[in-house]
């Protein structure tokens, strides 16, 4: 009792089951919306960063190679309710805004 399946039927079944590959360096629309919202609520009068850019980047997104999606999620999650990003007591909003802008 073997089923006889044609090549087109097998190909159609495989096409319906196969998931498209996701490129983590391209932001999904939902993540892009969160990035846009974070940039909208970020203050435009933030002071210059008091620590080095490298230290701020390391504190905000770490030193490991992360995809654009992972960096965006970390940055958006670290934003405070007032729209600012802090590392300790240092305001690093200008660095965070720059990093988010690079992801767009």
Phi, psi and omega in degrees: 000068177265139175278136175262114179247139178277160178301316178298324179293319178295317179297319179295318179296318179295322179295320181290330183273327185296136177264139177292147177287140182257131176266109183292347179268004173244122184288134173292158180304322181293321178290320178298322176297319178295320177297314179300318179296316179300319179291325179294322184270353177291136180293145180270352182250031181294143179289161175300151181293130183277346178246168182296153179300320180298318178294321179295316179297315180299320180288326183280314185238000179084180183253352179282156177289114178247152175288166178300320180296316180296320177296317180299315181296318178298316182293314181297321180292332182276351182289136178278168181299333179275004177091359183261162173242134178236144169240107189065239176255006182269128177282116180244027183301318182297323178291315181298318178298318178297318179296317178295321178298327179290337182279344185282000000 
